[in-house]
């Protein structure tokens, strides 16, 4: 499981439609479909119920989306923290006499 799969999962859950989600993510629909299938296979559960035009979360998917959203937020916080550390101590104080 990776961050992209989590983002794809959350976006598909939001739009409940592969084409709309793939447009939002700016990726081809087959790539989205493959990523979601790979995620379900890795987890060993079905996250979505699929019909001809839409997808809806299963009960497992409803539980998983909370954790997926939290993982994405945690990752974004880590990136932000590391950005702060990268620039910490690089400020310069110039004094002219």
C-alpha positions in Angstrom: 0.0 0.0 0.0 1.3 3.4 -0.8 0.2 7.1 -0.6 -1.0 7.2 -4.2 -3.3 4.3 -3.6 -4.7 5.9 -0.5 -5.3 9.2 -2.4 -6.9 7.3 -5.3 -9.1 5.4 -2.9 -10.3 8.6 -1.1 -11.0 10.4 -4.4 -12.9 7.4 -5.9 -15.0 7.2 -2.7 -15.7 10.9 -3.0 -16.8 10.9 -6.7 -18.2 7.3 -6.7 -17.3 7.1 -10.4 -14.1 5.9 -12.0 -14.1 8.4 -14.8 -14.8 11.4 -12.6 -12.2 10.4 -10.1 -9.6 9.7 -12.8 -10.3 13.2 -14.2 -9.9 14.8 -10.8 -6.6 12.9 -10.3 -5.4 13.6 -13.8 -4.6 9.9 -14.5 -6.1 7.5 -17.0 -9.1 5.5 -15.8 -7.4 2.1 -16.3 -4.5 3.2 -14.0 -7.0 4.2 -11.3 -8.9 0.9 -11.7 -5.6 -1.1 -11.5 -4.5 0.8 -8.4 -7.8 0.2 -6.6 -7.8 -3.5 -7.5 -4.2 -3.8 -6.3 -5.1 -2.1 -3.0 -8.0 -4.5 -2.5 -5.9 -7.5 -3.3 -3.2 -6.4 -0.9 -5.6 -5.8 1.9 -7.6 -8.9 1.1 -11.0 -7.1 1.2 -13.4 -5.4 -1.1 -13.5 -1.7 -0.5 -16.1 -0.9 -3.2 -19.3 -2.4 -4.6 -19.4 -1.8 -8.3 -22.3 -1.5 -10.7 -22.6 -0.3 -14.3 -21.9 3.4 -13.6 -21.0 4.0 -10.0 -19.1 2.5 -7.1 -20.0 2.8 -3.4 -18.1 1.9 -0.3 -18.6 -1.4 1.4 -18.8 -1.5 5.2 -15.1 -2.3 5.2 -14.5 0.6 2.9 -16.4 3.0 5.2 -14.1 2.0 8.0 -11.0 2.1 5.9 -11.6 5.6 4.6 -11.2 7.1 8.0 -7.8 5.6 8.4 -6.8 6.4 4.8 -7.7 10.1 5.3 -5.8 10.2 8.6 -2.7 8.5 7.0 -2.8 11.2 4.2 -3.0 14.0 6.7 -0.2 12.5 8.7 2.0 12.2 5.7 1.3 15.8 4.8 2.2 16.9 8.3 5.5 14.9 8.1 6.4 16.7 4.8 5.6 20.0 6.4 7.7 19.3 9.4 10.6 18.2 7.3 10.4 21.3 5.2 10.7 23.4 8.4 13.7 21.4 9.5 15.4 21.7 6.1 15.3 25.5 6.5 16.0 25.7 10.2 19.3 27.2 11.1 19.9 28.5 7.6 18.8 32.0 8.4 21.6 34.6 8.2 22.0 37.7 10.2 24.1 40.3 8.5 25.5 43.2 10.5 27.1 46.1 8.7 29.2 48.7 10.5 
